[in-house]
Amino acid sequence: MTAVEHPTVTTAAHPLEPLTAEEVATAAAVLRAERGLAETARFVFVTLHEPPKAAVLGWTPDAAPPPREAHVVLYDRADRTTYEAVVSLTDRAVVAWTPVEGVQAPIMAEEFAACEAIVQADPRWQEAMRRRGVADFALTMIDPWASSWPARRTTRPPAASPAR
């Protein structure tokens, strides 16, 4: 895997410190370069891929920090596929890339806006609003939240609580 041009990766003060904006940008740049992502790729989540528990417990402020990694959930609109990736911020390389079959990534902000625009432009919806006395569609708001559907999680499930 090849290195790519990237913003500076910040050294975290603690291994569990959230990613910085620069680290998020680096993770995206590495994925774009190594996976050849098209303009249709959307980054849904970019979060810290936590180091192993032993590395966290063994860490001290004067020790070298464990490698920093990003966990990424990505949706490609062109192939309608959700992917999970792990990017080494330390090595600037993709260390895992997995298509997640049968899973739709969570709705994104741009989809909320697109939903409202599509509905408001629909002549059937406009006619229904006129029948209800609404003629100025700029005063309307569409709530695009969908009902849930049982599906496989794309993130780690919460840890099981101890039996009582």
C-alpha positions as CSV (number, residue, x, y, z in Angstrom):
1,M,0.0,0.0,0.0
2,T,1.3,3.4,-0.9
3,A,1.7,6.6,1.1
4,V,-0.3,9.6,0.0
5,E,-0.1,13.4,0.3
6,H,-2.0,14.3,3.4
7,P,-2.5,16.9,6.1
8,T,-0.4,16.5,9.2
9,V,-1.5,13.8,11.6
10,T,-1.7,15.1,15.2
11,T,-0.1,13.1,18.0
12,A,-2.8,12.5,20.5
13,A,-2.2,13.3,24.2
14,H,-4.0,10.0,25.1
15,P,-4.6,6.8,23.0
16,L,-8.4,7.2,23.3
17,E,-8.5,10.9,22.3
18,P,-10.9,11.5,19.5
19,L,-9.6,12.1,16.0
20,T,-8.6,15.7,15.1
21,A,-9.9,17.4,12.0
22,E,-6.5,16.8,10.4
23,E,-6.7,13.1,11.2
24,V,-10.2,12.8,9.7
25,A,-8.9,14.6,6.5
26,T,-5.9,12.2,6.4
27,A,-8.1,9.1,6.7
28,A,-10.3,10.4,3.8
29,A,-7.3,11.3,1.7
30,V,-5.7,7.9,2.2
31,L,-9.0,6.1,1.3
32,R,-9.5,8.3,-1.8
33,A,-6.0,7.5,-3.0
34,E,-5.7,3.9,-2.2
35,R,-9.3,2.8,-3.1
36,G,-9.7,5.2,-6.0
37,L,-12.9,6.5,-4.6
38,A,-15.2,8.3,-7.0
39,E,-17.2,11.5,-6.4
40,T,-20.1,9.3,-5.5
41,A,-18.4,8.1,-2.3
42,R,-19.8,9.5,0.9
43,F,-18.1,9.4,4.3
44,V,-20.8,8.6,6.8
45,F,-18.6,8.2,10.0
46,V,-14.9,8.7,10.6
47,T,-14.1,7.8,14.2
48,L,-11.2,6.5,16.2
49,H,-10.4,2.8,15.8
50,E,-9.5,2.1,19.3
51,P,-6.1,0.5,20.0
52,P,-6.1,-2.9,21.8
53,K,-7.1,-2.7,25.5
54,A,-3.6,-3.8,26.6
55,A,-2.0,-0.9,24.7
56,V,-4.3,1.6,26.4
57,L,-3.8,0.1,29.8
58,G,0.0,0.0,29.3
59,W,0.2,3.5,28.0
60,T,1.9,6.3,30.0
61,P,2.3,9.9,29.1
62,D,6.1,9.5,28.6
63,A,5.7,6.4,26.4
64,A,5.5,6.3,22.7
65,P,1.8,6.5,21.6
66,P,0.2,3.4,20.1
67,P,-0.5,3.6,16.3
68,R,-3.5,5.9,15.5
69,E,-6.2,4.4,13.3
70,A,-9.5,5.6,12.0
71,H,-12.6,3.5,11.6
72,V,-14.6,4.7,8.6
73,V,-18.2,3.9,7.4
74,L,-18.5,4.9,3.8
75,Y,-21.4,4.7,1.3
76,D,-20.9,4.7,-2.4
77,R,-24.0,6.0,-4.2
78,A,-22.9,4.6,-7.6
79,D,-22.7,1.0,-6.5
80,R,-25.1,1.4,-3.6
81,T,-22.8,-0.3,-1.2
82,T,-21.8,0.4,2.3
83,Y,-18.2,-0.2,3.3
84,E,-16.3,-0.3,6.5
85,A,-12.6,0.5,6.5
86,V,-9.7,0.9,9.0
87,V,-7.0,3.4,8.0
88,S,-3.7,3.6,9.8
89,L,-3.0,7.3,10.4
90,T,0.5,6.4,11.5
91,D,1.4,4.5,8.3
92,R,-1.0,6.3,6.1
93,A,-2.4,3.1,4.7
94,V,-5.7,1.2,4.4
95,V,-5.5,-1.8,6.7
96,A,-9.0,-3.1,6.2
97,W,-11.7,-2.6,3.5
98,T,-14.9,-4.6,3.7
99,P,-18.1,-4.2,1.7
100,V,-21.0,-4.7,4.1
101,E,-23.7,-6.6,2.1
102,G,-27.4,-5.9,2.9
103,V,-26.8,-2.8,5.0
104,Q,-27.8,0.7,4.2
105,A,-25.6,3.4,5.8
106,P,-27.4,5.9,8.1
107,I,-29.1,8.8,6.3
108,M,-26.8,11.7,5.7
109,A,-27.4,15.5,5.8
110,E,-27.3,15.8,2.0
111,E,-30.0,13.2,1.8
112,F,-32.3,15.1,4.2
113,A,-32.0,18.2,1.9
114,A,-32.5,16.1,-1.3
115,C,-35.6,14.5,0.2
116,E,-37.2,17.8,1.0
117,A,-36.4,19.2,-2.5
118,I,-37.8,16.1,-4.3
119,V,-41.0,16.1,-2.3
120,Q,-41.6,19.8,-2.6
121,A,-41.1,19.6,-6.4
122,D,-43.6,16.8,-6.8
123,P,-46.8,18.0,-8.5
124,R,-48.9,15.4,-6.6
125,W,-47.6,16.7,-3.2
126,Q,-48.1,20.3,-4.3
127,E,-51.7,19.5,-5.3
128,A,-52.3,17.8,-1.9
129,M,-51.0,20.9,-0.1
130,R,-53.2,23.2,-2.2
131,R,-56.2,21.1,-1.2
132,R,-55.2,21.8,2.4
133,G,-54.9,25.5,1.8
134,V,-51.1,25.6,1.6
135,A,-49.9,27.5,-1.5
136,D,-46.5,28.9,-0.4
137,F,-44.3,25.7,-0.4
138,A,-41.3,27.7,0.9
139,L,-43.2,27.7,4.3
140,T,-43.3,23.9,4.4
141,M,-40.8,21.5,5.8
142,I,-40.5,17.8,5.0
143,D,-39.5,15.4,7.8
144,P,-37.6,12.6,6.0
145,W,-37.1,10.3,9.0
146,A,-37.9,6.8,8.0
147,S,-39.2,4.0,10.2
148,S,-36.6,1.6,11.3
149,W,-35.9,-1.8,9.7
150,P,-34.1,-4.6,11.5
151,A,-30.6,-4.9,10.0
152,R,-27.1,-5.9,10.8
153,R,-25.2,-3.2,12.7
154,T,-22.2,-1.5,10.9
155,T,-20.6,-0.6,14.2
156,R,-19.5,-2.7,17.2
157,P,-22.4,-3.7,19.5
158,P,-22.2,-2.4,23.1
159,A,-20.4,-4.6,25.5
160,A,-22.6,-7.1,27.3
161,S,-23.4,-6.1,30.9
162,P,-22.3,-8.7,33.5
163,A,-24.9,-11.2,34.6
164,R,-26.6,-10.4,37.9
